[in-house]
Amino acid sequence: MPSRFASRMLVVGIAAAVVCLALAASALADFPDVSQVNPLADGVGGVALAQFGSSWHLQFPSDIYVTPGGGALQISGSRQDTSVYTMDAFEGGVGSPVGALEYSVAYGHNHWHYLALDRYDLLPHDPSVAGDGLGDTLGRDQKSGFCLENSTGGNGFNLSQCQFKNPSALSLAGTNSEEIKPGEHDLYEPDVDGQYIDVTGLLPANGAPPVFRELVEWVNADCRLAEPANSTGNNTWSTVLKLWTDDSGPHVATTDDPTYWSQWFANHPAQQCLPKDTVRPQISGAAQTGSVVSGAPGSWLIRMATGFSSPFLYQWRRCNASGWDCDDTAAGDGNIPGATSANYVPTSADIGHTLRVRVTGQFPGTTEQQTPEDSPATSVVVVGPPPSPVPAPAPSVTPGSSHPATIPGLTAALLATRHLSVHTLLRHGLHARAHCSQSCRVQLNLLGPGAITVAKGTGLLHGAGSRTFTVRLSRRMKRVVSHYHGGVTLMLWLHVRTRDNQQQTLSHVIHLSNG
């Protein structure tokens, strides 16, 4: 949520006529030129390290600014009923959704957040790699959402625009749209819930030479928001950090060194738009009876899950043909009884309906991540083709007994080490054994802190069985992993897909040591 929460609660009186006139004017204006500017000059706090249990968090301020001369950044949202927690988000003047809004139940929030606005990265401070882009990212932020509000100027605050204490709101529209006006800032202090980068394992050892990193802040990083042409060069800001450790613990300080990254991105238009974050949970697989559909958490949930063996709760839900009114179950709450894993096989009861999966993070950290989030709906479930006959193995049974024939669906398994050294990973890669109950395509992704893709691999299994895959690091990622120290945890994701589009996803935690 924006900083200065108490001030926002006190200053909410904007005349309705003024709001209407401002909104009408913004509707006629150009798209907003959104920029990321230096937050250290705004007096909202500096960069610091904070310890949470055995983890160290790099905390920092942020300043989103809408430049004068263009339109306001205005985000509205809508949903048809409260059976779906997440709203589709829309930008003024853009017809299709630009993301999602979710209601955060965290203390001090209790309002609707727009997801995937800002991005924060920790990068090497090294001109020799500045042309490689974000492939050298050492860590990513843990921030999930934003309540867009003016923090400066004479327009005051209006938390009702984020539907404060209204989890049952069906829309954010008209005078209740979240908005940053031209010439206004939206400031975020360092201690805002969720705004940090986990730097555990990235800090130098006690007495070791200091290391220098760049903190890069990037608004509208994946260009999902419409901006004026050729205006994304001001979407990044960076500063150089000095990190060191002595007998009193780790420390961080900003420096006056010139930065490489914000200038590099400003001069390379092709690198100013990253691939879009999925943000919301996603469903893969065919929406038909007898086939497996798989749910995967949203991108920000995956970033925060690294290091926890069972980070997510899943609940599959049955909705109407339009993807709403998810209450068609005996319990009346839309939850399909027993459908609480990442994978689900639609049944005859689902025919004519759509499906959603609700994912909830269940790991320590900020309370922001404990808010359940719904995926988009599948297409309407249809009757799937009859399964192909599978030769039954010769049963070993006692005389007079029977062994009923079964036709197995897709099952998958993943086996990998729980502990691995940096040296072994750099030199030999990671060996993981994947199993499929039928022919399948295998995809393995090894994620580091902040869900950075450290290594990946693909392959095929011809028929039912298991195969050992070796996931190796590129030269670039070896350079990144060489910065890791003890205490880093990685997440290995296995995704398998069959020819008839059955899919499953599994995860596995790996602890990385210096040995």
C-alpha positions as CSV (number, residue, x, y, z in Angstrom):
1,M,0.0,0.0,0.0
2,P,1.2,3.6,-0.3
3,S,3.2,5.1,2.5
4,R,1.9,7.6,5.0
5,F,-1.2,5.5,5.7
6,A,-2.2,7.6,8.7
7,S,-2.1,10.8,6.7
8,R,-4.3,9.2,4.0
9,M,-6.9,8.3,6.6
10,L,-7.0,11.9,7.8
11,V,-7.0,13.6,4.4
12,V,-9.8,12.1,2.3
13,G,-12.1,15.1,1.7
14,I,-12.0,16.0,-2.0
15,A,-15.1,17.6,-3.3
16,A,-17.1,15.3,-5.5
17,A,-17.4,18.0,-8.2
18,V,-13.7,18.4,-8.4
19,V,-13.1,14.7,-8.7
20,C,-15.7,14.4,-11.5
21,L,-14.1,17.2,-13.4
22,A,-10.6,15.7,-13.0
23,L,-11.8,12.3,-14.1
24,A,-13.6,13.8,-17.1
25,A,-10.4,15.7,-18.1
26,S,-8.2,12.7,-17.7
27,A,-10.5,10.6,-19.9
28,L,-9.8,13.1,-22.7
29,A,-6.1,13.4,-22.1
30,D,-3.3,11.3,-23.6
31,F,-2.0,8.1,-22.0
32,P,0.1,8.6,-18.8
33,D,3.9,8.9,-19.0
34,V,4.7,6.9,-16.0
35,S,8.3,7.2,-14.6
36,Q,10.4,5.8,-11.8
37,V,12.3,8.6,-10.0
38,N,14.8,8.9,-7.2
39,P,12.9,8.1,-3.9
40,L,15.9,9.0,-1.8
41,A,15.3,12.7,-2.5
42,D,11.7,12.6,-1.3
43,G,12.4,12.1,2.5
44,V,10.5,8.9,2.8
45,G,13.4,6.8,4.2
46,G,16.6,5.2,2.9
47,V,18.0,1.8,2.2
48,A,18.4,-0.6,5.1
49,L,18.9,-4.3,6.0
50,A,16.5,-5.9,8.3
51,Q,16.6,-9.4,9.8
52,F,13.6,-11.7,9.9
53,G,14.4,-15.0,11.5
54,S,17.4,-16.4,9.6
55,S,16.7,-14.2,6.6
56,W,18.0,-10.8,5.7
57,H,15.8,-8.4,3.7
58,L,17.0,-5.4,1.7
59,Q,14.4,-2.6,2.3
60,F,14.2,0.5,0.2
61,P,11.8,3.3,-0.8
62,S,10.1,3.8,-4.2
63,D,8.7,6.8,-6.0
64,I,6.3,6.4,-9.0
65,Y,5.7,9.6,-10.8
66,V,3.3,10.6,-13.6
67,T,4.9,13.4,-15.7
68,P,2.9,16.5,-16.5
69,G,1.5,17.0,-20.0
70,G,-0.1,13.6,-20.4
71,G,-3.0,11.8,-18.8
72,A,-3.5,10.4,-15.4
73,L,-2.6,6.8,-14.5
74,Q,-6.1,5.5,-13.8
75,I,-6.9,1.9,-12.9
76,S,-10.5,0.6,-12.6
77,G,-11.7,-3.0,-11.9
78,S,-14.7,-5.2,-12.1
79,R,-16.1,-8.6,-11.3
80,Q,-19.6,-10.0,-11.5
81,D,-19.9,-11.4,-8.0
82,T,-18.0,-12.0,-4.8
83,S,-17.5,-15.7,-5.4
84,V,-14.4,-14.7,-7.3
85,Y,-11.9,-12.8,-5.1
86,T,-9.9,-11.2,-8.0
87,M,-11.1,-8.3,-10.2
88,D,-10.0,-7.7,-13.8
89,A,-8.1,-4.5,-14.0
90,F,-8.5,-1.9,-16.7
91,E,-6.5,1.2,-17.6
92,G,-8.4,4.3,-18.8
93,G,-8.6,4.3,-22.5
94,V,-7.6,0.7,-22.9
95,G,-10.4,-1.9,-23.7
96,S,-8.7,-5.2,-22.6
97,P,-7.6,-6.0,-19.1
98,V,-4.1,-4.8,-18.1
99,G,-3.8,-7.1,-15.1
100,A,-5.7,-7.8,-11.9
101,L,-6.8,-6.3,-8.6
102,E,-7.0,-8.3,-5.4
103,Y,-8.2,-7.4,-1.9
104,S,-5.4,-7.5,0.6
105,V,-6.5,-8.5,4.1
106,A,-3.2,-7.5,5.7
107,Y,-3.1,-5.2,8.7
108,G,-2.8,-1.6,7.4
109,H,-4.0,-2.5,4.0
110,N,-7.6,-3.7,3.8
111,H,-8.1,-2.4,0.3
112,W,-7.8,-3.4,-3.3
113,H,-4.3,-3.7,-4.8
114,Y,-3.3,-3.4,-8.4
115,L,-0.8,-6.2,-9.1
116,A,2.3,-6.0,-11.3
117,L,2.9,-2.3,-11.4
118,D,6.5,-1.9,-10.1
119,R,9.5,-4.2,-10.2
120,Y,12.7,-4.1,-8.1
121,D,15.9,-6.0,-9.0
122,L,19.4,-6.4,-7.5
123,L,22.0,-6.5,-10.2
124,P,25.8,-6.5,-10.3
125,H,27.5,-3.2,-10.5
126,D,29.7,-4.1,-13.3
127,P,30.0,-2.4,-16.7
128,S,31.2,-5.6,-18.4
129,V,27.8,-7.2,-17.9
130,A,25.6,-4.1,-18.5
131,G,24.9,-5.2,-22.0
132,D,23.5,-8.6,-20.9
133,G,20.2,-7.2,-19.5
134,L,18.4,-8.7,-16.5
135,G,19.8,-12.2,-17.1
136,D,22.3,-11.3,-14.4
137,T,19.7,-10.5,-11.8
138,L,20.8,-11.6,-8.3
139,G,17.4,-11.1,-6.5
140,R,13.9,-9.8,-7.1
141,D,11.4,-8.0,-4.9
142,Q,8.7,-9.6,-2.9
143,K,6.1,-6.8,-3.5
144,S,2.7,-7.9,-4.8
145,G,0.4,-4.9,-5.1
146,F,-0.2,-1.2,-5.1
147,C,-3.0,1.2,-4.1
148,L,-2.5,4.0,-6.5
149,E,-2.8,7.3,-4.8
150,N,-1.3,10.8,-4.9
151,S,1.2,11.3,-2.2
152,T,2.2,14.9,-3.0
153,G,0.8,18.1,-4.3
154,G,-2.4,19.8,-3.3
155,N,-4.9,17.2,-4.4
156,G,-5.0,15.3,-1.1
157,F,-5.7,11.6,-0.6
158,N,-8.8,9.6,-1.1
159,L,-8.5,6.0,0.1
160,S,-12.0,5.3,-1.0
161,Q,-10.5,5.0,-4.5
162,C,-8.9,1.8,-3.3
163,Q,-12.2,0.7,-1.7
164,F,-10.8,0.8,1.8
165,K,-12.5,-1.8,4.1
166,N,-14.8,-3.0,1.3
167,P,-13.8,-6.5,0.4
168,S,-17.3,-7.1,-1.2
169,A,-16.9,-4.3,-3.8
170,L,-17.8,-5.4,-7.3
171,S,-16.0,-2.7,-9.0
172,L,-13.6,0.2,-8.9
173,A,-15.0,2.7,-11.3
174,G,-15.8,6.4,-11.8
175,T,-14.8,8.4,-8.7
176,N,-13.5,5.2,-7.1
177,S,-10.9,4.4,-9.7
178,E,-7.3,4.2,-8.4
179,E,-5.4,7.1,-9.8
180,I,-2.1,9.1,-9.9
181,K,-2.6,12.5,-11.5
182,P,-0.1,14.2,-13.9
183,G,2.6,15.9,-11.9
184,E,1.9,13.7,-8.8
185,H,4.0,11.1,-7.0
186,D,3.0,7.9,-5.3
187,L,5.6,7.3,-2.6
188,Y,6.4,4.0,-0.8
189,E,8.4,3.9,2.4
190,P,11.0,1.2,3.0
191,D,8.9,-0.6,5.6
192,V,5.9,-1.1,3.4
193,D,4.6,-4.6,3.7
194,G,6.3,-6.9,1.2
195,Q,8.6,-4.3,-0.3
196,Y,12.0,-5.9,0.0
197,I,14.5,-8.2,-1.7
198,D,15.6,-11.3,0.2
199,V,19.5,-11.1,0.1
200,T,20.1,-14.1,2.4
201,G,23.1,-15.8,0.9
202,L,24.1,-12.7,-1.2
203,L,25.9,-10.9,1.6
204,P,29.7,-11.0,1.9
205,A,31.2,-13.0,4.8
206,N,32.4,-11.2,7.9
207,G,35.7,-9.5,7.1
208,A,35.4,-10.1,3.4
209,P,35.8,-7.2,1.0
210,P,32.7,-5.1,0.4
211,V,30.6,-5.9,-2.6
212,F,28.9,-3.3,-4.8
213,R,25.4,-3.9,-6.3
214,E,22.8,-1.9,-8.1
215,L,19.2,-1.6,-6.9
216,V,17.1,-1.1,-10.0
217,E,13.5,0.1,-9.7
218,W,11.3,-0.3,-12.8
219,V,7.8,0.9,-13.2
220,N,5.6,-0.8,-15.9
221,A,8.5,-3.2,-16.5
222,D,6.5,-5.4,-18.9
223,C,4.8,-2.5,-20.6
224,R,1.3,-3.8,-19.9
225,L,0.2,-0.2,-19.3
226,A,-0.3,2.0,-22.3
227,E,2.1,4.9,-22.3
228,P,2.8,7.6,-25.0
229,A,5.1,6.4,-27.8
230,N,8.9,6.4,-27.0
231,S,8.3,7.3,-23.3
232,T,9.5,4.1,-21.5
233,G,13.1,5.4,-21.3
234,N,12.3,7.0,-17.9
235,N,10.8,3.9,-16.4
236,T,13.9,2.9,-14.5
237,W,15.9,4.4,-11.7
238,S,18.9,2.8,-10.0
239,T,21.5,3.4,-7.2
240,V,24.7,1.8,-6.3
241,L,24.8,0.0,-2.9
242,K,27.8,-1.0,-0.8
243,L,27.3,-4.2,1.2
244,W,29.7,-5.5,3.9
245,T,29.7,-7.5,7.0
246,D,31.7,-7.0,10.3
247,D,31.4,-8.3,13.8
248,S,28.2,-6.3,14.4
249,G,26.5,-7.9,11.4
250,P,25.8,-7.0,7.7
251,H,25.5,-3.4,6.6
252,V,24.3,-1.5,3.5
253,A,24.9,2.1,2.3
254,T,24.2,4.0,-0.8
255,T,27.1,5.5,-2.7
256,D,27.7,8.3,-5.2
257,D,29.1,6.0,-7.8
258,P,27.5,6.4,-11.3
259,T,25.0,3.7,-12.1
260,Y,25.1,1.6,-15.3
261,W,21.7,0.1,-15.5
262,S,19.1,2.9,-15.6
263,Q,21.1,4.7,-18.3
264,W,21.6,1.4,-20.2
265,F,17.9,0.7,-20.2
266,A,17.1,4.2,-21.3
267,N,19.4,3.9,-24.3
268,H,18.2,0.4,-25.4
269,P,14.5,0.6,-26.3
270,A,14.3,-3.1,-27.2
271,Q,15.2,-4.0,-23.6
272,Q,12.6,-1.7,-22.0
273,C,9.7,-4.2,-22.1
274,L,10.1,-7.5,-20.3
275,P,7.9,-10.6,-20.9
276,K,4.6,-10.1,-19.0
277,D,4.4,-11.6,-15.5
278,T,1.5,-14.0,-15.2
279,V,0.6,-12.3,-11.9
280,R,-2.5,-14.5,-11.2
281,P,-2.6,-18.2,-10.8
282,Q,-2.7,-20.0,-14.2
283,I,-4.4,-23.2,-15.4
284,S,-3.0,-25.4,-18.1
285,G,-4.4,-28.5,-19.7
286,A,-7.6,-29.3,-21.7
287,A,-10.9,-28.5,-19.9
288,Q,-12.5,-31.8,-20.6
289,T,-13.5,-34.8,-18.6
290,G,-10.8,-37.4,-18.0
291,S,-7.9,-35.0,-18.7
292,V,-5.7,-33.5,-16.0
293,V,-5.7,-29.7,-15.6
294,S,-2.9,-28.2,-13.6
295,G,-2.8,-25.0,-11.5
296,A,0.3,-22.9,-11.0
297,P,0.6,-20.0,-8.6
298,G,0.9,-16.4,-9.8
299,S,4.4,-15.0,-10.5
300,W,4.6,-13.0,-7.3
301,L,3.6,-16.0,-5.2
302,I,6.3,-18.1,-6.8
303,R,8.9,-15.5,-6.0
304,M,8.1,-15.6,-2.4
305,A,7.8,-19.4,-2.1
306,T,11.5,-20.2,-2.6
307,G,12.8,-22.3,0.3
308,F,9.5,-23.7,1.5
309,S,8.6,-27.3,0.8
310,S,4.8,-26.9,0.9
311,P,4.2,-23.2,0.1
312,F,0.8,-23.3,-1.4
313,L,-2.8,-24.3,-0.7
314,Y,-5.0,-25.2,-3.7
315,Q,-8.7,-25.3,-4.1
316,W,-10.5,-26.1,-7.4
317,R,-13.8,-24.3,-7.8
318,R,-16.8,-24.9,-10.2
319,C,-18.3,-21.8,-11.8
320,N,-20.9,-21.1,-14.4
321,A,-20.4,-21.0,-18.1
322,S,-19.3,-17.4,-18.0
323,G,-16.7,-18.0,-15.3
324,W,-18.7,-16.5,-12.4
325,D,-21.2,-17.6,-9.7
326,C,-18.8,-20.2,-8.3
327,D,-21.2,-21.7,-5.8
328,D,-22.6,-24.8,-7.7
329,T,-21.5,-27.4,-5.1
330,A,-23.2,-29.2,-2.3
331,A,-21.4,-27.0,0.1
332,G,-22.7,-23.9,-1.7
333,D,-19.3,-22.2,-1.8
334,G,-18.0,-23.3,-5.2
335,N,-15.3,-25.5,-3.6
336,I,-15.1,-28.9,-5.2
337,P,-14.8,-31.4,-2.4
338,G,-11.4,-33.1,-2.2
339,A,-9.9,-31.0,-5.1
340,T,-7.1,-29.5,-3.1
341,S,-4.0,-30.4,-5.0
342,A,-2.3,-28.6,-7.9
343,N,-3.9,-31.1,-10.4
344,Y,-7.5,-31.9,-11.0
345,V,-9.4,-34.2,-13.4
346,P,-12.8,-32.7,-14.5
347,T,-15.7,-35.1,-14.0
348,S,-19.2,-35.3,-15.5
349,A,-20.4,-32.8,-12.8
350,D,-18.2,-30.2,-14.4
351,I,-19.6,-30.5,-17.9
352,G,-21.1,-27.1,-19.0
353,H,-19.2,-25.3,-16.2
354,T,-15.9,-23.5,-16.1
355,L,-13.2,-24.1,-13.5
356,R,-11.0,-21.8,-11.4
357,V,-8.2,-22.6,-9.0
358,R,-7.8,-20.6,-5.8
359,V,-4.2,-20.4,-4.5
360,T,-3.1,-19.3,-1.1
361,G,0.5,-18.8,0.1
362,Q,1.2,-20.5,3.4
363,F,4.7,-19.5,4.3
364,P,6.3,-17.0,6.7
365,G,6.8,-13.4,5.6
366,T,4.6,-10.5,5.1
367,T,0.8,-10.8,5.6
368,E,0.2,-9.5,2.1
369,Q,1.0,-12.9,0.6
370,Q,-1.7,-14.8,2.7
371,T,-4.5,-13.4,0.6
372,P,-6.2,-16.1,-1.6
373,E,-6.1,-15.4,-5.3
374,D,-8.2,-16.8,-8.1
375,S,-7.1,-17.9,-11.5
376,P,-8.9,-16.8,-14.7
377,A,-11.6,-19.3,-15.6
378,T,-11.1,-22.2,-18.0
379,S,-13.2,-22.6,-21.1
380,V,-16.4,-24.6,-20.6
381,V,-15.7,-28.2,-19.6
382,V,-16.7,-30.6,-22.4
383,V,-16.8,-34.4,-22.6
384,G,-13.3,-35.7,-23.3
385,P,-12.4,-38.5,-25.7
386,P,-12.6,-42.0,-24.3
387,P,-9.2,-43.1,-23.0
388,S,-7.0,-45.3,-25.2
389,P,-6.9,-48.9,-24.0
390,V,-3.8,-49.7,-22.0
391,P,-2.5,-53.3,-22.0
392,A,-3.0,-54.5,-18.4
393,P,0.1,-56.1,-16.8
394,A,-0.1,-59.8,-16.0
395,P,-1.5,-59.7,-12.5
396,S,-0.1,-61.8,-9.7
397,V,-3.1,-63.0,-7.8
398,T,-4.1,-65.9,-5.7
399,P,-6.4,-68.5,-7.3
400,G,-10.1,-67.5,-7.1
401,S,-9.5,-63.8,-6.7
402,S,-10.1,-61.1,-9.2
403,H,-8.0,-58.1,-10.3
404,P,-10.1,-55.3,-11.8
405,A,-8.6,-53.7,-14.9
406,T,-7.8,-50.0,-14.6
407,I,-6.8,-47.3,-17.1
408,P,-4.3,-45.0,-15.4
409,G,-4.4,-41.3,-16.0
410,L,-1.3,-39.1,-16.0
411,T,0.9,-39.3,-12.9
412,A,4.2,-37.6,-12.5
413,A,7.0,-37.7,-9.9
414,L,10.2,-35.8,-9.3
415,L,13.3,-36.9,-7.4
416,A,16.3,-34.6,-6.7
417,T,18.8,-34.0,-4.0
418,R,17.8,-31.8,-1.0
419,H,21.3,-30.4,-0.5
420,L,23.7,-29.2,-3.1
421,S,26.9,-27.2,-3.0
422,V,27.6,-24.1,-5.2
423,H,30.7,-25.8,-6.5
424,T,28.8,-28.9,-7.6
425,L,26.0,-26.9,-9.2
426,L,28.5,-24.7,-11.1
427,R,30.7,-27.7,-12.3
428,H,28.2,-30.5,-12.8
429,G,24.7,-28.9,-12.9
430,L,21.8,-30.5,-11.2
431,H,20.7,-34.1,-11.7
432,A,16.9,-34.7,-11.3
433,R,14.9,-37.9,-12.0
434,A,11.5,-37.3,-13.6
435,H,8.8,-40.0,-13.9
436,C,5.7,-40.1,-16.2
437,S,3.1,-42.8,-16.3
438,Q,2.9,-42.4,-20.1
439,S,4.8,-40.7,-22.8
440,C,5.4,-37.1,-21.9
441,R,7.4,-33.9,-22.6
442,V,9.4,-32.8,-19.5
443,Q,10.3,-29.3,-18.6
444,L,12.6,-28.5,-15.6
445,N,13.1,-25.0,-14.2
446,L,15.5,-24.2,-11.4
447,L,14.7,-20.9,-9.7
448,G,16.9,-18.9,-7.4
449,P,16.1,-16.1,-4.9
450,G,13.2,-14.0,-6.1
451,A,12.3,-16.8,-8.7
452,I,15.3,-15.9,-10.9
453,T,15.6,-18.7,-13.5
454,V,19.0,-20.2,-12.8
455,A,18.8,-23.2,-15.2
456,K,16.3,-25.0,-17.2
457,G,16.1,-28.1,-19.3
458,T,13.6,-30.1,-21.5
459,G,13.4,-33.6,-22.7
460,L,11.1,-36.5,-23.7
461,L,10.0,-39.7,-22.0
462,H,8.9,-42.3,-24.6
463,G,6.4,-44.4,-22.8
464,A,5.9,-44.9,-19.1
465,G,9.0,-44.7,-17.0
466,S,11.7,-42.5,-15.5
467,R,14.7,-40.7,-16.8
468,T,17.5,-38.7,-15.2
469,F,17.9,-35.2,-16.6
470,T,20.9,-32.9,-16.1
471,V,20.0,-29.2,-15.8
472,R,23.1,-27.1,-16.5
473,L,23.8,-23.4,-16.0
474,S,24.7,-21.1,-18.8
475,R,27.9,-19.1,-18.6
476,R,25.9,-16.0,-17.6
477,M,24.0,-17.9,-14.8
478,K,27.3,-19.4,-13.5
479,R,28.4,-15.8,-13.0
480,V,25.2,-15.1,-11.0
481,V,25.4,-18.3,-8.9
482,S,29.0,-17.6,-8.1
483,H,27.7,-14.7,-5.9
484,Y,25.6,-17.1,-3.8
485,H,26.8,-18.0,-0.3
486,G,25.4,-20.4,2.3
487,G,21.8,-20.2,3.2
488,V,20.4,-19.9,-0.3
489,T,17.4,-22.1,-1.2
490,L,16.4,-22.9,-4.8
491,M,13.1,-24.2,-6.1
492,L,13.0,-26.9,-8.8
493,W,9.8,-27.0,-10.9
494,L,8.8,-30.0,-13.0
495,H,6.2,-29.6,-15.7
496,V,5.1,-32.6,-17.7
497,R,2.7,-32.7,-20.7
498,T,1.4,-35.6,-22.7
499,R,0.3,-35.7,-26.4
500,D,-3.3,-35.3,-25.4
501,N,-2.5,-32.2,-23.4
502,Q,-2.7,-33.7,-19.9
503,Q,-0.3,-31.8,-17.7
504,Q,1.0,-31.8,-14.2
505,T,3.4,-29.5,-12.2
506,L,5.5,-30.4,-9.2
507,S,8.0,-28.5,-7.1
508,H,11.0,-29.5,-5.0
509,V,13.2,-27.4,-2.6
510,I,17.0,-27.5,-2.8
511,H,19.3,-26.0,-0.2
512,L,22.5,-24.6,-1.6
513,S,25.7,-24.5,0.6
514,N,29.2,-23.2,0.1
515,G,30.8,-26.7,0.3
